[in-house]
Amino acid sequence: MIYKNTAYLFAFMLIIVSALTRIIPHPFNFTAIGAMALFSGAVIKDKRTAYLFPIFVLFLTDLALGFHASMIPVYGCFCITVFIGTRIKNTSAVLPIVFSSLISSVIFYLVTNLPFWYADISLYPMTWAGTMESYKMALPFFRNQVLGDLVYNAVLFGAYYFIARGSRSPVAQYSAEKKY
């Protein structure tokens, strides 16, 4: 049982380090939060924990950063990302992780940039032109998110699979026996 706890502890440590990227100075949207949500879905066996941990981390960091009008779609998108992560469970193959990362970034971009979420602050008109303007203005943020998600997914999945599956550590032995 100690090996199982070691594997989970390592996964949770990676998630906590990821959460810190939202608080430290960084380019807009270049954080590990999306990668952390995908990683949670892929690695954490208990589905409740896989979903709750990223939401809890988002909420805690929002306490420090401030609440915003688009919290519901943002949190919802990260839940979708966790779900996507559950679909790539048990793989260390690069392409499914990259594809899942890109899909998650696109979903986040499409959902969170709808002017509907910002109607109370009239950021963009509730028209087709307003929607297109919102998407256009969000392209630099989208680029940063795609790059951040890809970089941090490489770090999270790479570190986890290198340590948990690629070495002769107790974590690797447990992972080989239990197949997360």
N, CA, C and O of each residue as an XYZ file, in Angstrom:
720
protein
N       0.808     -1.202      0.000
C       0.000      0.000      0.000
C       0.852      1.267      0.000
O       0.404      2.325     -0.443
N       2.065      1.154      0.493
C       2.930      2.333      0.503
C       3.252      2.806     -0.910
O       3.396      4.005     -1.144
N       3.366      1.861     -1.863
C       3.679      2.252     -3.229
C       2.551      3.068     -3.839
O       2.798      4.051     -4.538
N       1.327      2.668     -3.579
C       0.183      3.410     -4.082
C       0.199      4.826     -3.532
O      -0.009      5.782     -4.279
N       0.442      4.970     -2.245
C       0.489      6.298     -1.642
C       1.620      7.129     -2.231
O       1.460      8.336     -2.411
N       2.743      6.523     -2.531
C       3.867      7.235     -3.125
C       3.507      7.750     -4.512
O       3.836      8.886     -4.852
N       2.846      6.941     -5.306
C       2.446      7.358     -6.646
C       1.460      8.516     -6.572
O       1.598      9.493     -7.308
N       0.473      8.419     -5.695
C      -0.494      9.499     -5.546
C       0.162     10.761     -4.996
O      -0.154     11.865     -5.440
N       1.053     10.613     -4.054
C       1.744     11.764     -3.484
C       2.533     12.485     -4.564
O       2.510     13.714     -4.633
N       3.225     11.737     -5.403
C       3.981     12.351     -6.484
C       3.050     13.079     -7.453
O       3.350     14.195     -7.877
N       1.933     12.462     -7.804
C       0.964     13.105     -8.700
C       0.420     14.380     -8.079
O       0.318     15.400     -8.761
N       0.070     14.344     -6.807
C      -0.459     15.535     -6.138
C       0.595     16.625     -6.013
O       0.267     17.808     -6.102
N       1.839     16.255     -5.812
C       2.906     17.255     -5.763
C       3.031     17.963     -7.108
O       3.196     19.182     -7.152
N       2.954     17.216     -8.199
C       3.000     17.833     -9.518
C       1.818     18.785     -9.723
O       1.976     19.849    -10.322
N       0.648     18.409     -9.233
C      -0.540     19.251     -9.368
C      -0.386     20.533     -8.554
O      -0.742     21.610     -9.033
N       0.129     20.436     -7.355
C       0.306     21.624     -6.512
C       1.317     22.579     -7.140
O       1.101     23.790     -7.150
N       2.405     22.049     -7.656
C       3.384     22.898     -8.339
C       2.724     23.574     -9.543
O       3.008     24.736     -9.834
N       1.858     22.861    -10.234
C       1.137     23.438    -11.370
C       0.253     24.599    -10.933
O       0.167     25.616    -11.621
N      -0.391     24.444     -9.806
C      -1.273     25.503     -9.303
C      -0.494     26.784     -9.038
O      -1.014     27.881     -9.237
N       0.718     26.651     -8.602
C       1.539     27.830     -8.306
C       1.810     28.667     -9.552
O       2.060     29.868     -9.445
N       1.765     28.048    -10.732
C       2.034     28.800    -11.963
C       0.958     29.841    -12.240
O       1.174     30.755    -13.035
N      -0.169     29.717    -11.611
C      -1.232     30.707    -11.798
C      -0.980     31.953    -10.954
O      -1.485     33.032    -11.263
N      -0.208     31.799     -9.903
C       0.020     32.904     -8.973
C       1.322     33.643     -9.270
O       1.394     34.861     -9.109
N       2.346     32.917     -9.702
C       3.622     33.577     -9.994
C       3.484     34.400    -11.280
O       2.611     34.109    -12.099
N       4.319     35.412    -11.473
C       4.228     36.204    -12.714
C       4.420     35.317    -13.954
O       5.303     34.461    -14.000
N       3.568     35.551    -14.948
C       3.590     34.758    -16.175
C       2.893     35.527    -17.292
O       2.087     36.416    -17.015
N       3.187     35.202    -18.543
C       2.410     35.796    -19.638
C       0.943     35.373    -19.504
O       0.658     34.282    -19.012
N       0.031     36.214    -19.931
C      -1.398     35.899    -19.840
C      -1.690     34.521    -20.418
O      -1.269     34.200    -21.529
N      -2.416     33.714    -19.652
C      -2.877     32.371    -20.028
C      -1.760     31.343    -20.188
O      -2.035     30.224    -20.619
N      -0.542     31.669    -19.866
C       0.548     30.700    -19.938
C       0.748     30.138    -18.528
O       1.688     30.495    -17.818
N      -0.170     29.251    -18.154
C      -0.106     28.607    -16.841
C      -0.243     27.107    -17.029
O      -0.465     26.617    -18.136
N      -0.107     26.398    -15.936
C      -0.222     24.940    -15.985
C      -1.605     24.454    -15.568
O      -1.791     23.251    -15.384
N      -2.573     25.341    -15.413
C      -3.889     24.940    -14.908
C      -4.583     23.969    -15.876
O      -5.121     22.950    -15.443
N      -4.574     24.272    -17.164
C      -5.186     23.352    -18.133
C      -4.479     22.009    -18.160
O      -5.124     20.962    -18.211
N      -3.165     22.039    -18.126
C      -2.392     20.799    -18.098
C      -2.666     20.031    -16.812
O      -2.761     18.803    -16.817
N      -2.789     20.761    -15.720
C      -3.067     20.126    -14.428
C      -4.421     19.422    -14.458
O      -4.563     18.328    -13.911
N      -5.417     20.042    -15.092
C      -6.735     19.412    -15.183
C      -6.677     18.153    -16.050
O      -7.260     17.128    -15.696
N      -5.982     18.226    -17.172
C      -5.843     17.048    -18.041
C      -5.084     15.939    -17.313
O      -5.475     14.772    -17.368
N      -4.021     16.301    -16.644
C      -3.209     15.360    -15.883
C      -4.032     14.715    -14.770
O      -3.941     13.508    -14.546
N      -4.836     15.520    -14.074
C      -5.694     14.977    -13.002
C      -6.624     13.908    -13.540
O      -6.756     12.832    -12.958
N      -7.270     14.215    -14.661
C      -8.175     13.239    -15.252
C      -7.476     11.972    -15.695
O      -8.035     10.880    -15.592
N      -6.263     12.113    -16.186
C      -5.538     10.958    -16.710
C      -4.883     10.114    -15.623
O      -4.724      8.905    -15.790
N      -4.507     10.734    -14.523
C      -3.683     10.030    -13.536
C      -4.423      9.681    -12.247
O      -4.184      8.619    -11.673
N      -5.309     10.548    -11.787
C      -5.966     10.299    -10.503
C      -7.096      9.296    -10.707
O      -8.022      9.532    -11.483
N      -7.006      8.195    -10.010
C      -7.947      7.089    -10.194
C      -9.356      7.438     -9.710
O     -10.334      7.114    -10.382
N      -9.468      8.083     -8.571
C     -10.767      8.462     -8.019
C     -11.316      9.652     -8.806
O     -10.752     10.745     -8.757
N     -12.414      9.439     -9.529
C     -12.961     10.485    -10.399
C     -13.390     11.726     -9.633
O     -13.202     12.844    -10.112
N     -13.960     11.544     -8.458
C     -14.354     12.727     -7.673
C     -13.147     13.600     -7.374
O     -13.207     14.822     -7.511
N     -12.069     12.983     -6.971
C     -10.852     13.728     -6.667
C     -10.284     14.354     -7.930
O      -9.809     15.489     -7.905
N     -10.331     13.621     -9.026
C      -9.811     14.140    -10.291
C     -10.523     15.427    -10.690
O      -9.886     16.350    -11.196
N     -11.829     15.501    -10.471
C     -12.591     16.708    -10.807
C     -12.476     17.775     -9.724
O     -12.314     18.955    -10.033
N     -12.557     17.377     -8.479
C     -12.582     18.352     -7.391
C     -11.249     19.052     -7.182
O     -11.220     20.238     -6.853
N     -10.155     18.341     -7.366
C      -8.863     18.957     -7.084
C      -8.594     20.169     -7.978
O      -8.226     21.218     -7.450
N      -8.757     20.087     -9.297
C      -8.540     21.288    -10.120
C      -9.516     22.416     -9.794
O      -9.130     23.585     -9.800
N     -10.769     22.081     -9.512
C     -11.744     23.123     -9.168
C     -11.363     23.774     -7.850
O     -11.454     24.993     -7.711
N     -10.944     22.988     -6.900
C     -10.498     23.510     -5.605
C      -9.289     24.427     -5.791
O      -9.222     25.500     -5.191
N      -8.343     24.009     -6.617
C      -7.150     24.821     -6.881
C      -7.549     26.127     -7.571
O      -7.042     27.190     -7.216
N      -8.441     26.057     -8.541
C      -8.919     27.277     -9.202
C      -9.572     28.221     -8.206
O      -9.314     29.425     -8.214
N     -10.422     27.663     -7.345
C     -11.114     28.491     -6.368
C     -10.119     29.152     -5.405
O     -10.227     30.344     -5.117
N      -9.160     28.377     -4.913
C      -8.162     28.946     -4.002
C      -7.341     30.051     -4.669
O      -7.082     31.089     -4.062
N      -6.939     29.827     -5.906
C      -6.163     30.863     -6.588
C      -7.039     32.059     -6.952
O      -6.554     33.190     -6.991
N      -8.328     31.821     -7.221
C      -9.241     32.950     -7.453
C      -9.435     33.769     -6.183
O      -9.656     34.978     -6.257
N      -9.357     33.131     -5.029
C      -9.401     33.890     -3.778
C      -8.257     34.891     -3.720
O      -8.432     36.017     -3.252
N      -7.098     34.486     -4.191
C      -5.935     35.372     -4.175
C      -5.961     36.370     -5.333
O      -5.569     37.525     -5.166
N      -6.423     35.926     -6.509
C      -6.383     36.771     -7.701
C      -7.636     37.628     -7.882
O      -7.596     38.671     -8.535
N      -8.733     37.182     -7.306
C      -9.998     37.890     -7.453
C     -10.986     37.096     -8.290
O     -10.615     36.391     -9.229
N     -12.240     37.230     -7.928
C     -13.299     36.552     -8.669
C     -13.625     37.344     -9.922
O     -13.366     38.545     -9.985
N     -14.194     36.678    -10.922
C     -14.430     37.318    -12.207
C     -15.747     36.837    -12.803
O     -16.319     35.838    -12.366
N     -16.211     37.566    -13.808
C     -17.512     37.296    -14.419
C     -17.573     35.949    -15.119
O     -18.654     35.376    -15.255
N     -16.446     35.439    -15.559
C     -16.472     34.200    -16.351
C     -16.043     32.970    -15.556
O     -15.560     32.000    -16.141
N     -16.208     32.993    -14.254
C     -15.789     31.850    -13.444
C     -16.526     30.569    -13.824
O     -15.908     29.508    -13.916
N     -17.819     30.650    -14.041
C     -18.600     29.441    -14.347
C     -18.125     28.787    -15.648
O     -17.864     27.584    -15.649
N     -18.001     29.527    -16.753
C     -17.503     28.842    -17.959
C     -16.056     28.382    -17.828
O     -15.691     27.346    -18.382
N     -15.228     29.128    -17.108
C     -13.835     28.721    -16.923
C     -13.774     27.409    -16.147
O     -13.093     26.470    -16.559
N     -14.481     27.348    -15.033
C     -14.484     26.126    -14.228
C     -15.085     24.969    -15.022
O     -14.594     23.842    -14.959
N     -16.155     25.257    -15.771
C     -16.778     24.225    -16.599
C     -15.819     23.678    -17.648
O     -15.772     22.471    -17.887
N     -15.057     24.566    -18.269
C     -14.083     24.120    -19.275
C     -13.008     23.237    -18.656
O     -12.567     22.267    -19.273
N     -12.587     23.567    -17.442
C     -11.583     22.727    -16.797
C     -12.170     21.375    -16.394
O     -11.450     20.377    -16.352
N     -13.470     21.336    -16.097
C     -14.117     20.032    -15.854
C     -14.141     19.207    -17.140
O     -13.927     17.996    -17.108
N     -14.400     19.859    -18.260
C     -14.353     19.162    -19.550
C     -12.939     18.642    -19.806
O     -12.765     17.538    -20.321
N     -11.936     19.434    -19.449
C     -10.550     19.011    -19.619
C     -10.237     17.794    -18.757
O      -9.542     16.881    -19.203
N     -10.747     17.773    -17.523
C     -10.559     16.594    -16.674
C     -11.201     15.383    -17.356
O     -10.604     14.308    -17.403
N     -12.419     15.557    -17.883
C     -13.097     14.463    -18.582
C     -12.250     13.962    -19.757
O     -12.102     12.755    -19.948
N     -11.701     14.883    -20.535
C     -10.844     14.486    -21.651
C      -9.653     13.685    -21.123
O      -9.232     12.705    -21.738
N      -9.119     14.108    -19.990
C      -8.020     13.373    -19.369
C      -8.403     11.949    -19.001
O      -7.583     11.037    -19.105
N      -9.651     11.753    -18.570
C     -10.080     10.398    -18.224
C     -10.120      9.492    -19.453
O     -10.052      8.270    -19.326
N     -10.228     10.080    -20.625
C     -10.255      9.304    -21.860
C      -8.862      8.851    -22.277
O      -8.730      7.920    -23.072
N      -7.823      9.493    -21.756
C      -6.462      9.091    -22.125
C      -5.758      8.391    -20.964
O      -4.534      8.261    -20.956
N      -6.528      7.952    -20.006
C      -5.980      7.199    -18.882
C      -5.216      5.993    -19.409
O      -5.569      5.428    -20.444
N      -4.188      5.611    -18.704
C      -3.388      4.427    -19.045
C      -2.569      4.569    -20.324
O      -2.197      3.563    -20.928
N      -2.286      5.789    -20.744
C      -1.420      5.923    -21.910
C      -0.248      6.831    -21.572
O      -0.387      7.802    -20.829
N       0.873      6.506    -22.116
C       2.017      7.400    -22.024
C       2.421      7.834    -23.431
O       3.469      8.451    -23.623
N       1.585      7.505    -24.406
C       1.852      7.878    -25.791
C       1.712      9.391    -25.954
O       0.807     10.008    -25.393
N       2.603      9.964    -26.714
C       2.659     11.414    -26.859
C       1.467     11.963    -27.638
O       0.880     12.962    -27.223
N       1.097     11.347    -28.744
C       0.048     11.908    -29.603
C      -1.302     12.068    -28.910
O      -1.917     13.124    -29.059
N      -1.796     11.085    -28.164
C      -3.070     11.312    -27.473
C      -2.998     12.457    -26.456
O      -3.971     13.188    -26.269
N      -1.863     12.606    -25.813
C      -1.709     13.692    -24.839
C      -1.674     15.035    -25.565
O      -2.330     15.981    -25.129
N      -0.932     15.137    -26.647
C      -0.864     16.383    -27.425
C      -2.238     16.717    -27.998
O      -2.693     17.855    -27.887
N      -2.899     15.741    -28.605
C      -4.224     15.958    -29.189
C      -5.214     16.406    -28.110
O      -5.985     17.339    -28.331
N      -5.200     15.754    -26.955
C      -6.100     16.117    -25.850
C      -5.802     17.516    -25.337
O      -6.718     18.265    -24.998
N      -4.540     17.867    -25.280
C      -4.141     19.204    -24.859
C      -4.679     20.258    -25.820
O      -5.234     21.271    -25.392
N      -4.516     20.019    -27.109
C      -4.995     20.975    -28.118
C      -6.513     21.093    -28.101
O      -7.049     22.198    -28.172
N      -7.208     19.966    -28.009
C      -8.674     19.989    -27.957
C      -9.148     20.770    -26.736
O     -10.082     21.567    -26.828
N      -8.510     20.543    -25.602
C      -8.879     21.258    -24.373
C      -8.670     22.755    -24.523
O      -9.500     23.548    -24.080
N      -7.568     23.145    -25.144
C      -7.291     24.571    -25.355
C      -8.337     25.202    -26.279
O      -8.803     26.313    -26.026
N      -8.697     24.501    -27.335
C      -9.689     25.021    -28.281
C     -11.050     25.158    -27.606
O     -11.726     26.171    -27.783
N     -11.453     24.171    -26.847
C     -12.737     24.247    -26.135
C     -12.738     25.439    -25.182
O     -13.705     26.200    -25.136
N     -11.659     25.602    -24.427
C     -11.569     26.728    -23.500
C     -11.685     28.057    -24.248
O     -12.424     28.944    -23.823
N     -10.972     28.194    -25.339
C     -11.008     29.408    -26.150
C     -12.421     29.690    -26.674
O     -12.924     30.806    -26.547
N     -13.051     28.674    -27.258
C     -14.376     28.870    -27.846
C     -15.442     29.197    -26.801
O     -16.288     30.061    -27.028
N     -15.406     28.523    -25.679
C     -16.439     28.727    -24.656
C     -16.237     30.024    -23.886
O     -17.181     30.794    -23.711
N     -15.023     30.270    -23.428
C     -14.816     31.415    -22.527
C     -14.780     32.756    -23.239
O     -14.827     33.793    -22.577
N     -14.699     32.773    -24.543
C     -14.684     34.046    -25.262
C     -16.034     34.422    -25.868
O     -16.130     35.391    -26.621
N     -17.056     33.673    -25.547
C     -18.395     34.069    -25.978
C     -18.801     35.343    -25.229
O     -18.693     35.391    -24.004
N     -19.262     36.367    -25.938
C     -19.638     37.623    -25.262
C     -20.735     37.444    -24.213
O     -20.884     38.285    -23.327
N     -21.496     36.370    -24.305
C     -22.568     36.131    -23.338
C     -22.060     36.229    -21.905
O     -22.743     36.770    -21.035
N     -20.852     35.702    -21.659
C     -20.306     35.661    -20.300
C     -19.960     37.058    -19.788
O     -19.819     37.266    -18.583
N     -19.826     38.008    -20.706
C     -19.406     39.356    -20.321
C     -20.512     40.382    -20.542
O     -20.242     41.583    -20.581
N     -21.745     39.926    -20.685
C     -22.860     40.830    -20.973
C     -23.010     41.892    -19.893
O     -23.373     43.030    -20.191
N     -22.735     41.535    -18.646
C     -22.920     42.490    -17.557
C     -21.896     43.622    -17.577
O     -22.122     44.660    -16.955
N     -20.779     43.445    -18.276
C     -19.804     44.523    -18.364
C     -19.701     45.083    -19.784
O     -18.844     45.922    -20.063
N     -20.565     44.623    -20.667
C     -20.656     45.112    -22.052
C     -19.305     45.183    -22.738
O     -18.983     46.173    -23.394
N     -18.531     44.149    -22.587
C     -17.217     44.110    -23.217
C     -17.343     44.037    -24.733
O     -16.592     44.690    -25.458
N     -18.299     43.235    -25.209
C     -18.550     43.099    -26.641
C     -20.055     43.076    -26.861
O     -20.800     42.594    -26.008
N     -20.510     43.600    -28.008
C     -21.948     43.540    -28.286
C     -22.411     42.096    -28.473
O     -21.651     41.237    -28.920
N     -23.648     41.853    -28.128
C     -24.219     40.503    -28.237
C     -24.708     40.261    -29.670
O     -25.885     39.989    -29.909
N     -23.783     40.367    -30.598
C     -24.060     40.162    -32.020
C     -23.000     39.226    -32.584
O     -22.021     38.890    -31.917
N     -23.221     38.809    -33.843
C     -22.218     37.988    -34.514
C     -20.893     38.752    -34.615
O     -19.824     38.187    -34.383
N     -20.972     40.034    -34.963
C     -19.760     40.856    -35.072
C     -19.064     40.972    -33.714
O     -17.836     40.930    -33.642
N     -19.836     41.117    -32.649
C     -19.261     41.184    -31.307
C     -18.571     39.889    -30.923
O     -17.507     39.899    -30.304
N     -19.184     38.773    -31.295
C     -18.587     37.465    -31.012
C     -17.281     37.300    -31.773
O     -16.284     36.851    -31.206
N     -17.278     37.658    -33.046
C     -16.057     37.542    -33.851
C     -14.968     38.475    -33.312
O     -13.792     38.110    -33.305
N     -15.341     39.660    -32.866
C     -14.372     40.593    -32.278
C     -13.786     40.010    -30.990
O     -12.588     40.132    -30.735
N     -14.621     39.389    -30.198
C     -14.156     38.758    -28.962
C     -13.136     37.663    -29.268
O     -12.082     37.600    -28.635
N     -13.443     36.814    -30.223
C     -12.508     35.751    -30.601
C     -11.211     36.324    -31.180
O     -10.122     35.828    -30.889
N     -11.335     37.353    -31.987
C     -10.147     37.983    -32.578
C      -9.255     38.576    -31.490
O      -8.039     38.381    -31.509
N      -9.850     39.294    -30.550
C      -9.068     39.937    -29.492
C      -8.438     38.913    -28.545
O      -7.455     39.213    -27.867
N      -8.996     37.721    -28.503
C      -8.488     36.679    -27.600
C      -7.399     35.815    -28.222
O      -6.845     34.949    -27.545
N      -7.081     36.029    -29.489
C      -6.079     35.185    -30.152
C      -4.711     35.182    -29.453
O      -4.108     34.114    -29.344
N      -4.194     36.324    -28.977
C      -2.909     36.260    -28.260
C      -2.995     35.421    -26.978
O      -2.042     34.726    -26.626
N      -4.118     35.485    -26.293
C      -4.317     34.685    -25.093
C      -4.415     33.200    -25.456
O      -3.891     32.339    -24.750
N      -5.092     32.923    -26.567
C      -5.230     31.548    -27.042
C      -3.860     30.959    -27.393
O      -3.547     29.825    -27.029
N      -3.055     31.745    -28.100
C      -1.705     31.278    -28.441
C      -0.933     30.921    -27.172
O      -0.308     29.863    -27.099
N      -0.977     31.803    -26.177
C      -0.272     31.536    -24.919
C      -0.822     30.307    -24.218
O      -0.069     29.529    -23.633
N      -2.131     30.134    -24.277
C      -2.715     28.970    -23.619
C      -2.295     27.677    -24.305
O      -1.938     26.707    -23.636
N      -2.333     27.657    -25.618
C      -1.912     26.457    -26.348
C      -0.461     26.129    -26.005
O      -0.133     24.982    -25.698
N       0.399     27.133    -26.059
C       1.815     26.908    -25.750
C       1.994     26.469    -24.300
O       2.741     25.531    -24.021
N       1.309     27.147    -23.375
C       1.403     26.780    -21.963
C       0.900     25.377    -21.711
O       1.535     24.604    -20.993
N      -0.240     25.043    -22.297
C      -0.791     23.697    -22.103
C       0.161     22.630    -22.645
O       0.392     21.611    -21.994
N       0.706     22.864    -23.825
C       1.623     21.881    -24.403
C       2.900     21.743    -23.572
O       3.354     20.630    -23.304
N       3.472     22.867    -23.170
C       4.705     22.827    -22.371
C       4.453     22.143    -21.037
O       5.189     21.234    -20.652
N       3.414     22.578    -20.332
C       3.162     22.016    -19.008
C       2.669     20.569    -19.069
O       2.954     19.785    -18.163
N       1.940     20.209    -20.114
C       1.573     18.793    -20.257
C       2.817     17.944    -20.477
O       2.924     16.843    -19.938
N       3.756     18.453    -21.266
C       5.007     17.721    -21.472
C       5.741     17.546    -20.138
O       6.277     16.476    -19.851
N       5.758     18.603    -19.335
C       6.446     18.539    -18.038
C       5.717     17.579    -17.096
O       6.340     16.692    -16.512
N       4.402     17.752    -16.945
C       3.645     16.918    -16.000
C       3.656     15.449    -16.391
O       4.055     14.590    -15.604
N       3.217     15.168    -17.604
C       3.161     13.772    -18.038
C       4.565     13.183    -18.153
O       4.801     12.033    -17.785
N       5.486     13.985    -18.666
C       6.854     13.494    -18.802
C       7.477     13.145    -17.461
O       8.056     12.071    -17.301
N       7.358     14.052    -16.497
C       7.925     13.790    -15.163
C       7.243     12.594    -14.519
O       7.903     11.724    -13.950
N       5.927     12.556    -14.610
C       5.191     11.469    -13.972
C       5.558     10.115    -14.583
O       5.853      9.164    -13.860
N       5.537     10.034    -15.903
C       5.823      8.757    -16.537
C       7.293      8.379    -16.428
O       7.624      7.195    -16.359
N       8.174      9.367    -16.412
C       9.583      9.052    -16.220
C       9.812      8.475    -14.832
O      10.491      7.460    -14.675
N       9.243      9.126    -13.830
C       9.436      8.673    -12.451
C       8.585      7.436    -12.159
O       9.088      6.436    -11.646
N       7.282      7.512    -12.492
C       6.360      6.451    -12.090
C       6.470      5.193    -12.950
O       6.203      4.092    -12.470
N       6.853      5.343    -14.190
C       6.855      4.161    -15.061
C       8.206      3.854    -15.673
O       8.431      2.738    -16.141
N       9.101      4.810    -15.680
C      10.351      4.608    -16.383
C      11.531      4.276    -15.504
O      12.622      4.011    -16.008
N      11.337      4.285    -14.209
C      12.470      4.007    -13.328
C      12.215      2.725    -12.551
O      11.175      2.085    -12.705
N      13.155      2.368    -11.736
C      13.015      1.178    -10.903
C      12.569      1.551     -9.492
O      12.799      0.801     -8.543
N      11.930      2.715     -9.359
C      11.496      3.176     -8.043
C      10.271      2.396     -7.580
O       9.634      1.718     -8.387
N       9.931      2.478     -6.304
C       8.695      1.841     -5.822
C       7.467      2.352     -6.573
O       6.511      1.605     -6.780
N       7.487      3.625     -6.983
C       6.366      4.180     -7.748
C       6.228      3.410     -9.058
O       5.120      3.042     -9.448
N       7.336      3.167     -9.733
C       7.302      2.441    -11.004
C       6.822      1.015    -10.806
O       6.046      0.501    -11.613
N       7.271      0.380     -9.753
C       6.857     -0.991     -9.498
C       5.354     -1.051     -9.251
O       4.675     -1.941     -9.763
N       4.830     -0.103     -8.465
C       3.399     -0.102     -8.203
C       2.623      0.181     -9.485
O       1.629     -0.485     -9.776
N       3.079      1.168    -10.249
C       2.390      1.521    -11.480
C       2.360      0.357    -12.454
O       1.349      0.116    -13.112
N       3.462     -0.361    -12.545
C       3.516     -1.515    -13.460
C       2.547     -2.594    -13.028
O       1.984     -3.300    -13.865
N       2.350     -2.726    -11.731
C       1.430     -3.760    -11.216
C      -0.020     -3.335    -11.343
O      -0.869     -4.160    -11.681
N      -0.331     -2.070    -11.082
C      -1.720     -1.624    -10.968
C      -2.270     -0.936    -12.195
O      -3.489     -0.819    -12.319
N      -1.444     -0.479    -13.099
C      -1.881      0.177    -14.330
C      -2.932      1.248    -14.066
O      -4.129      1.009    -14.229
N      -2.488      2.402    -13.667
C      -3.402      3.520    -13.411
C      -4.384      3.618    -14.525
O      -5.248      4.495    -14.511
